[in-house]
Amino acid sequence: MDETRDIRIKRLRLRAWHRGIKEMDLILGGWADRHLASADDATLDQFEAVLAEADHDLYQWVSGQQPAPTVLAPFLSRIAAEFRALQNQS
């Protein structure tokens, strides 16, 4: 049986909020809550690729401690910039 869009979004949101590192839960889970419902299939694919990466690596890339892989860099930059902007509003 094929996965419906709603099920896929629920699965991605669950994976985003249950990463294992609280910082990545907040960054990815928050982004998922704000964007997944309105995301197109290409964005869902990109987010799923991000979720396939290890938390330690993701944190290094999002925090700017290490450069992100070329294929993920634009999407991770978007997530990181939005997270920083939200933190500055608090």
N, CA, C and O atoms as CSV, one atom per row, in Angstrom:
chain,resi,resn,atom,element,x,y,z
A,1,MET,N,N,0.834,-1.176,0.000
A,1,MET,CA,C,0.000,0.000,0.000
A,1,MET,C,C,0.887,1.251,0.000
A,1,MET,O,O,1.848,1.330,0.765
A,2,ASP,N,N,0.569,2.209,-0.842
A,2,ASP,CA,C,1.327,3.442,-0.909
A,2,ASP,C,C,0.995,4.337,0.286
A,2,ASP,O,O,-0.130,4.357,0.786
A,3,GLU,N,N,2.004,5.065,0.716
A,3,GLU,CA,C,1.842,5.990,1.824
A,3,GLU,C,C,1.120,7.251,1.328
A,3,GLU,O,O,1.504,7.831,0.312
A,4,THR,N,N,0.091,7.664,2.039
A,4,THR,CA,C,-0.597,8.895,1.662
A,4,THR,C,C,0.235,10.100,2.097
A,4,THR,O,O,1.137,9.975,2.925
A,5,ARG,N,N,-0.069,11.246,1.540
A,5,ARG,CA,C,0.633,12.473,1.900
A,5,ARG,C,C,0.490,12.765,3.394
A,5,ARG,O,O,1.467,13.126,4.050
A,6,ASP,N,N,-0.718,12.613,3.931
A,6,ASP,CA,C,-0.938,12.877,5.354
A,6,ASP,C,C,-0.104,11.955,6.237
A,6,ASP,O,O,0.481,12.399,7.224
A,7,ILE,N,N,-0.050,10.695,5.889
A,7,ILE,CA,C,0.752,9.739,6.662
A,7,ILE,C,C,2.225,10.096,6.560
A,7,ILE,O,O,2.947,10.038,7.555
A,8,ARG,N,N,2.679,10.465,5.366
A,8,ARG,CA,C,4.087,10.840,5.190
A,8,ARG,C,C,4.429,12.047,6.060
A,8,ARG,O,O,5.474,12.061,6.710
A,9,ILE,N,N,3.580,13.036,6.080
A,9,ILE,CA,C,3.830,14.230,6.894
A,9,ILE,C,C,3.855,13.869,8.378
A,9,ILE,O,O,4.713,14.353,9.117
A,10,LYS,N,N,2.941,13.039,8.813
A,10,LYS,CA,C,2.939,12.614,10.215
A,10,LYS,C,C,4.220,11.853,10.557
A,10,LYS,O,O,4.794,12.048,11.628
A,11,ARG,N,N,4.666,10.987,9.648
A,11,ARG,CA,C,5.884,10.221,9.874
A,11,ARG,C,C,7.101,11.150,9.943
A,11,ARG,O,O,7.950,11.000,10.822
A,12,LEU,N,N,7.183,12.097,9.027
A,12,LEU,CA,C,8.312,13.030,9.026
A,12,LEU,C,C,8.309,13.904,10.278
A,12,LEU,O,O,9.363,14.167,10.857
A,13,ARG,N,N,7.133,14.349,10.693
A,13,ARG,CA,C,7.047,15.174,11.904
A,13,ARG,C,C,7.492,14.374,13.129
A,13,ARG,O,O,8.210,14.896,13.982
A,14,LEU,N,N,7.076,13.127,13.217
A,14,LEU,CA,C,7.485,12.283,14.334
A,14,LEU,C,C,8.999,12.092,14.343
A,14,LEU,O,O,9.636,12.204,15.391
A,15,ARG,N,N,9.569,11.805,13.181
A,15,ARG,CA,C,11.031,11.637,13.093
A,15,ARG,C,C,11.760,12.928,13.422
A,15,ARG,O,O,12.848,12.890,13.998
A,16,ALA,N,N,11.187,14.063,13.071
A,16,ALA,CA,C,11.825,15.357,13.350
A,16,ALA,C,C,11.833,15.670,14.839
A,16,ALA,O,O,12.788,16.266,15.339
A,17,TRP,N,N,10.787,15.280,15.550
A,17,TRP,CA,C,10.684,15.591,16.971
A,17,TRP,C,C,11.337,14.555,17.877
A,17,TRP,O,O,11.483,14.793,19.076
A,18,HIS,N,N,11.728,13.422,17.331
A,18,HIS,CA,C,12.308,12.349,18.156
A,18,HIS,C,C,13.660,11.941,17.606
A,18,HIS,O,O,13.850,10.803,17.176
A,19,ARG,N,N,14.593,12.871,17.623
A,19,ARG,CA,C,15.903,12.682,17.028
A,19,ARG,C,C,16.887,12.001,17.978
A,19,ARG,O,O,17.688,11.173,17.543
A,20,GLY,N,N,16.840,12.329,19.238
A,20,GLY,CA,C,17.826,11.808,20.173
A,20,GLY,C,C,18.689,12.908,20.767
A,20,GLY,O,O,19.243,12.747,21.854
A,21,ILE,N,N,18.805,14.017,20.062
A,21,ILE,CA,C,19.495,15.199,20.576
A,21,ILE,C,C,18.453,16.309,20.656
A,21,ILE,O,O,17.859,16.686,19.646
A,22,LYS,N,N,18.238,16.824,21.851
A,22,LYS,CA,C,17.160,17.791,22.075
A,22,LYS,C,C,17.274,19.009,21.159
A,22,LYS,O,O,16.261,19.508,20.669
A,23,GLU,N,N,18.495,19.491,20.922
A,23,GLU,CA,C,18.672,20.649,20.046
A,23,GLU,C,C,18.125,20.381,18.646
A,23,GLU,O,O,17.479,21.241,18.046
A,24,MET,N,N,18.390,19.177,18.130
A,24,MET,CA,C,17.901,18.839,16.792
A,24,MET,C,C,16.395,18.610,16.806
A,24,MET,O,O,15.721,18.889,15.814
A,25,ASP,N,N,15.855,18.104,17.917
A,25,ASP,CA,C,14.396,17.998,18.052
A,25,ASP,C,C,13.766,19.375,17.885
A,25,ASP,O,O,12.796,19.538,17.145
A,26,LEU,N,N,14.323,20.363,18.579
A,26,LEU,CA,C,13.766,21.708,18.533
A,26,LEU,C,C,13.912,22.342,17.156
A,26,LEU,O,O,12.979,22.971,16.656
A,27,ILE,N,N,15.068,22.179,16.551
A,27,ILE,CA,C,15.321,22.786,15.249
A,27,ILE,C,C,14.473,22.120,14.176
A,27,ILE,O,O,13.729,22.792,13.463
A,28,LEU,N,N,14.583,20.802,14.059
A,28,LEU,CA,C,13.872,20.092,12.988
A,28,LEU,C,C,12.381,19.940,13.275
A,28,LEU,O,O,11.555,20.071,12.372
A,29,GLY,N,N,12.038,19.666,14.531
A,29,GLY,CA,C,10.629,19.524,14.877
A,29,GLY,C,C,9.862,20.826,14.703
A,29,GLY,O,O,8.740,20.845,14.198
A,30,GLY,N,N,10.491,21.907,15.132
A,30,GLY,CA,C,9.849,23.208,14.958
A,30,GLY,C,C,9.652,23.549,13.494
A,30,GLY,O,O,8.597,24.045,13.096
A,31,TRP,N,N,10.684,23.277,12.687
A,31,TRP,CA,C,10.577,23.531,11.254
A,31,TRP,C,C,9.462,22.674,10.650
A,31,TRP,O,O,8.679,23.147,9.826
A,32,ALA,N,N,9.403,21.425,11.063
A,32,ALA,CA,C,8.364,20.524,10.556
A,32,ALA,C,C,6.973,21.053,10.888
A,32,ALA,O,O,6.089,21.059,10.031
A,33,ASP,N,N,6.777,21.494,12.117
A,33,ASP,CA,C,5.470,22.012,12.519
A,33,ASP,C,C,5.063,23.233,11.692
A,33,ASP,O,O,3.892,23.398,11.353
A,34,ARG,N,N,6.023,24.073,11.376
A,34,ARG,CA,C,5.722,25.298,10.634
A,34,ARG,C,C,5.536,25.080,9.135
A,34,ARG,O,O,4.827,25.855,8.494
A,35,HIS,N,N,6.157,24.039,8.553
A,35,HIS,CA,C,6.223,23.972,7.095
A,35,HIS,C,C,5.699,22.708,6.416
A,35,HIS,O,O,5.320,22.766,5.246
A,36,LEU,N,N,5.664,21.592,7.093
A,36,LEU,CA,C,5.353,20.351,6.382
A,36,LEU,C,C,3.960,20.333,5.758
A,36,LEU,O,O,3.792,19.818,4.653
A,37,ALA,N,N,2.981,20.873,6.430
A,37,ALA,CA,C,1.617,20.820,5.896
A,37,ALA,C,C,1.488,21.523,4.544
A,37,ALA,O,O,0.682,21.119,3.706
A,38,SER,N,N,2.274,22.565,4.338
A,38,SER,CA,C,2.181,23.313,3.082
A,38,SER,C,C,3.321,23.000,2.112
A,38,SER,O,O,3.398,23.592,1.036
A,39,ALA,N,N,4.194,22.087,2.483
A,39,ALA,CA,C,5.360,21.768,1.652
A,39,ALA,C,C,4.975,20.977,0.411
A,39,ALA,O,O,4.064,20.149,0.440
A,40,ASP,N,N,5.684,21.248,-0.675
A,40,ASP,CA,C,5.477,20.451,-1.890
A,40,ASP,C,C,6.291,19.158,-1.774
A,40,ASP,O,O,7.053,18.984,-0.824
A,41,ASP,N,N,6.127,18.270,-2.728
A,41,ASP,CA,C,6.795,16.970,-2.667
A,41,ASP,C,C,8.317,17.096,-2.680
A,41,ASP,O,O,9.004,16.329,-2.006
A,42,ALA,N,N,8.844,18.043,-3.430
A,42,ALA,CA,C,10.301,18.233,-3.476
A,42,ALA,C,C,10.840,18.644,-2.110
A,42,ALA,O,O,11.906,18.186,-1.699
A,43,THR,N,N,10.109,19.501,-1.411
A,43,THR,CA,C,10.527,19.919,-0.069
A,43,THR,C,C,10.440,18.756,0.900
A,43,THR,O,O,11.319,18.586,1.744
A,44,LEU,N,N,9.391,17.954,0.788
A,44,LEU,CA,C,9.287,16.770,1.646
A,44,LEU,C,C,10.453,15.821,1.384
A,44,LEU,O,O,11.002,15.242,2.321
A,45,ASP,N,N,10.831,15.659,0.127
A,45,ASP,CA,C,11.975,14.809,-0.216
A,45,ASP,C,C,13.264,15.341,0.408
A,45,ASP,O,O,14.065,14.575,0.944
A,46,GLN,N,N,13.456,16.658,0.335
A,46,GLN,CA,C,14.656,17.261,0.909
A,46,GLN,C,C,14.680,17.086,2.421
A,46,GLN,O,O,15.713,16.754,3.002
A,47,PHE,N,N,13.543,17.311,3.044
A,47,PHE,CA,C,13.475,17.171,4.498
A,47,PHE,C,C,13.730,15.724,4.903
A,47,PHE,O,O,14.401,15.463,5.901
A,48,GLU,N,N,13.202,14.797,4.139
A,48,GLU,CA,C,13.434,13.387,4.435
A,48,GLU,C,C,14.919,13.047,4.307
A,48,GLU,O,O,15.442,12.260,5.096
A,49,ALA,N,N,15.596,13.626,3.330
A,49,ALA,CA,C,17.038,13.410,3.176
A,49,ALA,C,C,17.795,13.965,4.374
A,49,ALA,O,O,18.762,13.354,4.831
A,50,VAL,N,N,17.372,15.104,4.884
A,50,VAL,CA,C,17.990,15.681,6.078
A,50,VAL,C,C,17.792,14.741,7.264
A,50,VAL,O,O,18.728,14.489,8.023
A,51,LEU,N,N,16.583,14.228,7.420
A,51,LEU,CA,C,16.294,13.341,8.553
A,51,LEU,C,C,17.079,12.036,8.492
A,51,LEU,O,O,17.237,11.367,9.514
A,52,ALA,N,N,17.568,11.665,7.328
A,52,ALA,CA,C,18.346,10.433,7.190
A,52,ALA,C,C,19.776,10.590,7.716
A,52,ALA,O,O,20.491,9.603,7.887
A,53,GLU,N,N,20.183,11.823,7.968
A,53,GLU,CA,C,21.538,12.084,8.451
A,53,GLU,C,C,21.622,11.919,9.968
A,53,GLU,O,O,20.615,11.995,10.671
A,54,ALA,N,N,22.820,11.695,10.449
A,54,ALA,CA,C,23.062,11.531,11.887
A,54,ALA,C,C,22.927,12.880,12.597
A,54,ALA,O,O,23.307,13.919,12.059
A,55,ASP,N,N,22.383,12.844,13.807
A,55,ASP,CA,C,22.190,14.062,14.586
A,55,ASP,C,C,23.477,14.847,14.797
A,55,ASP,O,O,23.503,16.070,14.662
A,56,HIS,N,N,24.528,14.139,15.125
A,56,HIS,CA,C,25.808,14.817,15.387
A,56,HIS,C,C,26.233,15.613,14.151
A,56,HIS,O,O,26.640,16.770,14.263
A,57,ASP,N,N,26.139,15.000,12.993
A,57,ASP,CA,C,26.510,15.698,11.756
A,57,ASP,C,C,25.572,16.873,11.491
A,57,ASP,O,O,26.023,17.968,11.155
A,58,LEU,N,N,24.283,16.646,11.641
A,58,LEU,CA,C,23.317,17.722,11.404
A,58,LEU,C,C,23.582,18.921,12.304
A,58,LEU,O,O,23.533,20.064,11.849
A,59,TYR,N,N,23.860,18.668,13.562
A,59,TYR,CA,C,24.113,19.774,14.480
A,59,TYR,C,C,25.365,20.550,14.064
A,59,TYR,O,O,25.383,21.780,14.105
A,60,GLN,N,N,26.386,19.836,13.671
A,60,GLN,CA,C,27.617,20.489,13.203
A,60,GLN,C,C,27.329,21.376,11.987
A,60,GLN,O,O,27.844,22.490,11.898
A,61,TRP,N,N,26.520,20.891,11.065
A,61,TRP,CA,C,26.214,21.628,9.843
A,61,TRP,C,C,25.304,22.817,10.117
A,61,TRP,O,O,25.549,23.914,9.615
A,62,VAL,N,N,24.263,22.612,10.903
A,62,VAL,CA,C,23.304,23.683,11.179
A,62,VAL,C,C,23.952,24.778,12.019
A,62,VAL,O,O,23.649,25.957,11.838
A,63,SER,N,N,24.826,24.404,12.921
A,63,SER,CA,C,25.474,25.389,13.791
A,63,SER,C,C,26.650,26.085,13.103
A,63,SER,O,O,27.216,27.032,13.649
A,64,GLY,N,N,27.011,25.624,11.928
A,64,GLY,CA,C,28.111,26.241,11.197
A,64,GLY,C,C,29.491,25.766,11.625
A,64,GLY,O,O,30.498,26.328,11.194
A,65,GLN,N,N,29.550,24.748,12.461
A,65,GLN,CA,C,30.837,24.225,12.914
A,65,GLN,C,C,31.559,23.461,11.812
A,65,GLN,O,O,32.789,23.399,11.788
A,66,GLN,N,N,30.782,22.879,10.899
A,66,GLN,CA,C,31.324,22.154,9.755
A,66,GLN,C,C,30.485,22.509,8.528
A,66,GLN,O,O,29.292,22.782,8.654
A,67,PRO,N,N,31.097,22.508,7.344
A,67,PRO,CA,C,30.285,22.754,6.146
A,67,PRO,C,C,29.384,21.560,5.839
A,67,PRO,O,O,29.788,20.405,5.979
A,68,ALA,N,N,28.177,21.857,5.426
A,68,ALA,CA,C,27.217,20.807,5.072
A,68,ALA,C,C,27.557,20.252,3.694
A,68,ALA,O,O,28.156,20.950,2.876
A,69,PRO,N,N,27.183,19.011,3.432
A,69,PRO,CA,C,27.361,18.469,2.081
A,69,PRO,C,C,26.639,19.357,1.066
A,69,PRO,O,O,25.578,19.910,1.354
A,70,THR,N,N,27.211,19.482,-0.088
A,70,THR,CA,C,26.689,20.374,-1.121
A,70,THR,C,C,25.215,20.139,-1.398
A,70,THR,O,O,24.451,21.091,-1.557
A,71,VAL,N,N,24.815,18.890,-1.457
A,71,VAL,CA,C,23.422,18.569,-1.797
A,71,VAL,C,C,22.441,19.024,-0.706
A,71,VAL,O,O,21.285,19.316,-1.009
A,72,LEU,N,N,22.880,19.088,0.544
A,72,LEU,CA,C,22.002,19.473,1.652
A,72,LEU,C,C,22.178,20.922,2.084
A,72,LEU,O,O,21.321,21.463,2.783
A,73,ALA,N,N,23.265,21.554,1.684
A,73,ALA,CA,C,23.624,22.879,2.194
A,73,ALA,C,C,22.532,23.934,2.036
A,73,ALA,O,O,22.237,24.627,3.009
A,74,PRO,N,N,21.915,24.094,0.864
A,74,PRO,CA,C,20.895,25.148,0.750
A,74,PRO,C,C,19.698,24.931,1.685
A,74,PRO,O,O,19.203,25.875,2.301
A,75,PHE,N,N,19.253,23.709,1.781
A,75,PHE,CA,C,18.100,23.415,2.629
A,75,PHE,C,C,18.449,23.592,4.102
A,75,PHE,O,O,17.661,24.154,4.863
A,76,LEU,N,N,19.626,23.115,4.510
A,76,LEU,CA,C,20.046,23.273,5.904
A,76,LEU,C,C,20.281,24.735,6.250
A,76,LEU,O,O,20.013,25.150,7.377
A,77,SER,N,N,20.769,25.510,5.316
A,77,SER,CA,C,20.952,26.951,5.553
A,77,SER,C,C,19.609,27.618,5.816
A,77,SER,O,O,19.492,28.480,6.687
A,78,ARG,N,N,18.617,27.218,5.070
A,78,ARG,CA,C,17.266,27.749,5.251
A,78,ARG,C,C,16.727,27.411,6.640
A,78,ARG,O,O,16.177,28.273,7.325
A,79,ILE,N,N,16.886,26.165,7.045
A,79,ILE,CA,C,16.422,25.733,8.369
A,79,ILE,C,C,17.171,26.486,9.463
A,79,ILE,O,O,16.559,26.977,10.411
A,80,ALA,N,N,18.489,26.579,9.335
A,80,ALA,CA,C,19.309,27.244,10.351
A,80,ALA,C,C,18.979,28.729,10.448
A,80,ALA,O,O,18.859,29.263,11.551
A,81,ALA,N,N,18.831,29.399,9.314
A,81,ALA,CA,C,18.527,30.831,9.319
A,81,ALA,C,C,17.180,31.103,9.980
A,81,ALA,O,O,17.041,32.052,10.752
A,82,GLU,N,N,16.206,30.280,9.681
A,82,GLU,CA,C,14.889,30.463,10.289
A,82,GLU,C,C,14.946,30.219,11.788
A,82,GLU,O,O,14.320,30.947,12.559
A,83,PHE,N,N,15.692,29.201,12.209
A,83,PHE,CA,C,15.802,28.914,13.639
A,83,PHE,C,C,16.477,30.077,14.363
A,83,PHE,O,O,16.031,30.481,15.436
A,84,ARG,N,N,17.548,30.615,13.783
A,84,ARG,CA,C,18.232,31.761,14.403
A,84,ARG,C,C,17.303,32.971,14.491
A,84,ARG,O,O,17.288,33.669,15.505
A,85,ALA,N,N,16.544,33.217,13.452
A,85,ALA,CA,C,15.613,34.345,13.454
A,85,ALA,C,C,14.563,34.179,14.567
A,85,ALA,O,O,14.230,35.141,15.259
A,86,LEU,N,N,14.058,32.980,14.726
A,86,LEU,CA,C,13.075,32.724,15.783
A,86,LEU,C,C,13.695,32.910,17.159
A,86,LEU,O,O,13.041,33.413,18.073
A,87,GLN,N,N,14.946,32.509,17.313
A,87,GLN,CA,C,15.628,32.674,18.603
A,87,GLN,C,C,15.847,34.147,18.928
A,87,GLN,O,O,15.767,34.555,20.087
A,88,ASN,N,N,16.121,34.931,17.909
A,88,ASN,CA,C,16.338,36.366,18.122
A,88,ASN,C,C,15.051,37.101,18.485
A,88,ASN,O,O,15.100,38.171,19.092
A,89,GLN,N,N,13.901,36.539,18.120
A,89,GLN,CA,C,12.615,37.136,18.462
A,89,GLN,C,C,12.237,36.891,19.922
A,89,GLN,O,O,11.444,37.632,20.503
A,90,SER,N,N,12.809,35.852,20.495
A,90,SER,CA,C,12.452,35.477,21.875
A,90,SER,C,C,13.047,36.408,22.887
A,90,SER,O,O,12.840,36.228,24.087
